[in-house]
């Protein structure tokens, strides 16, 4: 099953983010088998405001455990986290390649 996990940062969370950034990157590398897509969400002026993950795991409990163990989450960076089951519709990886 696919799960969209939308995370919103706490205000003024730059220090918390910097503290766990390396652990966050290591976590993503070690979990790349389940990550379909991940990336920072940005304000209109390009500042980070959160993260979006799309992961493939078997259950909501597994998706919640995955994000609970994600260092930005466990490190207190996020003000909110929403886990939503999703179905793959259209997928066009070539669109992302031009970024």
VOPAGU-2260 file (C-alpha; in pm, 1 decimal, decimal comma):
REM VOPAGU-2260
SITE   aa  ch    i         X         Y         Z
SITE  UNK   A    0       0,0       0,0       0,0
SITE  UNK   A    1     106,7     356,2     -64,2
SITE  UNK   A    2      94,4     616,7     209,5
SITE  UNK   A    3     129,5     992,8     172,1
SITE  UNK   A    4     283,1    1146,1     481,9
SITE  UNK   A    5     256,1    1523,4     500,8
SITE  UNK   A    6     460,5    1692,1     771,6
SITE  UNK   A    7     447,6    2059,5     867,7
SITE  UNK   A    8     739,5    2219,9    1049,9
SITE  UNK   A    9     711,2    2400,2    1380,5
SITE  UNK   A   10     776,1    2773,8    1353,3
SITE  UNK   A   11    1140,9    2870,6    1394,4
SITE  UNK   A   12    1252,9    2509,3    1371,1
SITE  UNK   A   13    1582,4    2570,4    1194,3
SITE  UNK   A   14    1793,3    2476,0    1497,7
SITE  UNK   A   15    1601,7    2151,5    1557,3
SITE  UNK   A   16    1625,3    2065,6    1186,5
SITE  UNK   A   17    2000,5    2131,3    1174,5
SITE  UNK   A   18    2056,6    1915,9    1483,6
SITE  UNK   A   19    1909,3    1602,6    1323,9
SITE  UNK   A   20    1975,4    1668,1     953,4
SITE  UNK   A   21    2252,2    1406,9     919,8
SITE  UNK   A   22    2044,8    1143,9    1099,7
SITE  UNK   A   23    1748,7    1233,0     873,3
SITE  UNK   A   24    1958,4    1180,8     560,2
SITE  UNK   A   25    2094,6     851,4     694,0
SITE  UNK   A   26    1739,0     735,6     773,7
SITE  UNK   A   27    1623,3     811,0     420,7
SITE  UNK   A   28    1921,6     627,0     271,1
SITE  UNK   A   29    1862,8     322,7     490,6
SITE  UNK   A   30    1491,2     318,7     401,8
SITE  UNK   A   31    1513,6     381,0      27,9
SITE  UNK   A   32    1343,2      46,5     -46,2
SITE  UNK   A   33    1010,0     184,9      79,8
SITE  UNK   A   34    1033,7     548,4     -35,2
SITE  UNK   A   35     861,7     623,7    -363,9
SITE  UNK   A   36     903,7    1000,3    -327,4
SITE  UNK   A   37    1027,3    1241,3     -64,3
SITE  UNK   A   38    1110,3    1606,1     -53,2
SITE  UNK   A   39    1080,3    1933,3     129,9
SITE  UNK   A   40     762,9    2133,0      89,0
SITE  UNK   A   41     831,1    2501,5      34,4
SITE  UNK   A   42     662,8    2835,3      80,7
SITE  UNK   A   43     602,1    3046,3    -229,7
SITE  UNK   A   44     935,3    3220,2    -167,4
SITE  UNK   A   45    1124,7    2889,3    -147,9
SITE  UNK   A   46    1163,4    2848,2     228,2
SITE  UNK   A   47    1114,8    2498,1     376,9
SITE  UNK   A   48     782,5    2453,5     556,4
SITE  UNK   A   49     772,4    2076,1     591,0
SITE  UNK   A   50     824,6    1745,4     414,4
SITE  UNK   A   51     616,5    1514,5     196,8
SITE  UNK   A   52     687,9    1142,1     184,2
SITE  UNK   A   53     516,3     878,3     -26,6
SITE  UNK   A   54     612,3     536,1     105,0
SITE  UNK   A   55     508,1     178,3      35,1
SITE  UNK   A   56     444,0     -29,4     346,9
SITE  UNK   A   57     179,3    -283,8     444,6
SITE  UNK   A   58     -32,5     -93,8     696,3
SITE  UNK   A   59    -116,8     238,9     857,3
SITE  UNK   A   60      58,1     121,4    1173,0
SITE  UNK   A   61     375,2      54,7     974,6
SITE  UNK   A   62     352,6     395,2     802,3
SITE  UNK   A   63     300,7     567,5    1137,0
SITE  UNK   A   64     593,6     380,5    1291,3
SITE  UNK   A   65     808,2     476,1     991,9
SITE  UNK   A   66     740,2     846,8    1033,0
SITE  UNK   A   67     761,0     828,7    1414,5
SITE  UNK   A   68    1116,5     694,0    1373,5
SITE  UNK   A   69    1210,3     953,6    1110,6
SITE  UNK   A   70    1463,4    1183,1    1284,6
SITE  UNK   A   71    1287,0    1508,4    1189,6
SITE  UNK   A   72     974,4    1367,2    1354,3
SITE  UNK   A   73    1138,9    1215,5    1661,5
SITE  UNK   A   74    1367,5    1521,5    1686,6
SITE  UNK   A   75    1077,8    1761,8    1729,3
SITE  UNK   A   76    1096,7    1940,4    1392,0
SITE  UNK   A   77     732,7    1881,6    1296,9
SITE  UNK   A   78     427,3    2059,3    1435,3
SITE  UNK   A   79     195,8    1811,9    1263,5
SITE  UNK   A   80     205,7    1486,6    1070,9
SITE  UNK   A   81     -78,1    1346,6     860,5
SITE  UNK   A   82     -68,8     989,4     726,7
SITE  UNK   A   83    -308,4     918,5     438,7
SITE  UNK   A   84    -350,6     599,4     241,1
SITE  UNK   A   85    -335,2     661,9    -132,2
SITE  UNK   A   86    -373,1     485,8    -463,3
SITE  UNK   A   87    -123,8     538,7    -744,1
SITE  UNK   A   88    -289,7     715,3   -1033,7
SITE  UNK   A   89     -64,9     879,0   -1286,7
SITE  UNK   A   90     309,2     858,9   -1243,4
SITE  UNK   A   91     549,9    1038,9   -1473,7
SITE  UNK   A   92     908,8    1038,8   -1343,3
SITE  UNK   A   93    1032,3    1232,5   -1648,0
SITE  UNK   A   94     852,0    1543,9   -1522,2
SITE  UNK   A   95    1071,5    1555,7   -1211,2
SITE  UNK   A   96    1393,9    1513,0   -1406,0
SITE  UNK   A   97    1386,9    1872,4   -1534,9
SITE  UNK   A   98    1408,4    2029,7   -1186,5
